[in-house]
């Protein structure tokens, strides 16, 4: 039997922070991307895995930046999308229909 499963990292939020400037090229604003991984079976997301991570880069010189506490704020403010739980929701729906069928005979 051939089962496709694995873990995939996905960007769940992108933003531009205009309050900070690049120390390398003095460009105003930095790009912020927040990533989260999820486990999948047959390319259907089952549940999130690991922790969120933020990547802050300069749009001009592409150098990665680290602003103390700024990455943590973006990680905390970004919510995990509901579709990361779609496998669990589908399984719960099938189980609910099964129990309704057994209990009520519908």
VMD Tcl script that draws the C-alpha trace (Angstrom):
set ca {
  {0.00 0.00 0.00}
  {1.29 3.44 -0.92}
  {0.67 6.10 1.76}
  {1.92 9.64 1.29}
  {2.75 11.37 4.56}
  {5.23 13.88 5.88}
  {5.90 17.26 7.41}
  {5.71 20.49 5.40}
  {6.77 24.02 6.47}
  {4.39 26.77 5.26}
  {4.46 30.56 5.45}
  {1.34 31.55 7.40}
  {1.86 35.33 7.50}
  {3.84 37.98 5.63}
  {4.17 41.59 6.71}
  {6.31 44.69 6.18}
  {7.67 46.40 9.30}
  {8.36 50.06 8.49}
  {9.50 50.92 12.03}
  {12.92 49.29 11.60}
  {15.64 49.94 9.05}
  {18.42 47.72 7.73}
  {21.77 48.20 9.45}
  {23.61 47.02 6.34}
  {22.12 49.24 3.58}
  {20.03 51.72 5.65}
  {16.90 50.79 3.69}
  {13.67 51.69 5.50}
  {11.41 48.74 6.32}
  {12.01 45.02 6.67}
  {10.00 42.00 5.49}
  {8.68 39.62 8.13}
  {7.54 36.06 7.34}
  {6.13 33.66 9.95}
  {6.42 29.91 9.29}
  {4.78 26.83 10.81}
  {5.05 23.16 9.90}
  {2.23 20.63 9.71}
  {1.92 16.89 9.30}
  {-0.06 15.63 6.34}
  {-1.44 12.33 5.03}
  {-2.21 12.18 1.30}
  {-1.46 15.94 1.24}
  {-4.33 16.62 3.68}
  {-3.13 18.62 6.72}
  {-3.73 16.65 9.91}
  {-2.31 18.85 12.68}
  {0.38 21.51 13.25}
  {3.87 20.45 14.25}
  {6.63 22.28 16.06}
  {6.66 25.95 16.91}
  {6.19 29.06 14.82}
  {9.31 30.80 13.59}
  {9.72 34.29 12.16}
  {12.23 35.35 9.54}
  {13.07 39.06 9.21}
  {14.90 40.11 6.03}
  {15.81 43.33 4.28}
  {13.95 43.71 0.94}
  {16.88 45.62 -0.58}
  {20.01 43.59 0.31}
  {18.23 40.32 1.32}
  {20.24 40.08 4.54}
  {18.55 38.31 7.45}
  {18.01 40.55 10.44}
  {17.31 39.92 14.08}
  {15.54 42.60 16.08}
  {15.43 41.68 19.75}
  {11.90 40.66 20.65}
  {10.38 41.68 17.30}
  {10.35 38.14 15.89}
  {8.74 36.83 19.08}
  {6.00 39.46 18.82}
  {5.13 38.42 15.27}
  {5.17 34.73 16.21}
  {2.81 35.37 19.11}
  {0.45 37.60 17.10}
  {0.11 35.18 14.18}
  {-2.62 32.57 14.56}
  {-2.34 29.08 13.12}
  {-4.79 28.73 10.20}
  {-7.82 26.49 10.68}
  {-6.98 24.38 7.63}
  {-4.00 22.94 9.55}
  {-6.61 20.94 11.50}
  {-8.68 19.82 8.48}
  {-7.67 16.15 8.78}
  {-8.77 16.05 12.41}
  {-12.04 17.85 11.58}
  {-12.84 15.43 8.74}
  {-12.10 12.43 10.97}
  {-14.29 13.86 13.76}
  {-17.12 14.44 11.26}
  {-16.92 10.87 9.98}
  {-16.95 9.52 13.55}
  {-19.96 11.71 14.41}
  {-21.86 10.44 11.38}
  {-20.95 6.86 12.30}
  {-22.24 7.26 15.87}
  {-25.43 8.95 14.67}
  {-25.97 6.05 12.27}
  {-25.46 3.46 15.05}
  {-27.52 5.25 17.71}
  {-30.45 6.46 15.61}
  {-30.31 3.93 12.77}
  {-30.48 6.65 10.14}
}
mol new
graphics top color blue
foreach p $ca { graphics top sphere $p radius 0.5 }
foreach p [lrange $ca 0 end-1] q [lrange $ca 1 end] { graphics top cylinder $p $q radius 0.2 }
display resetview
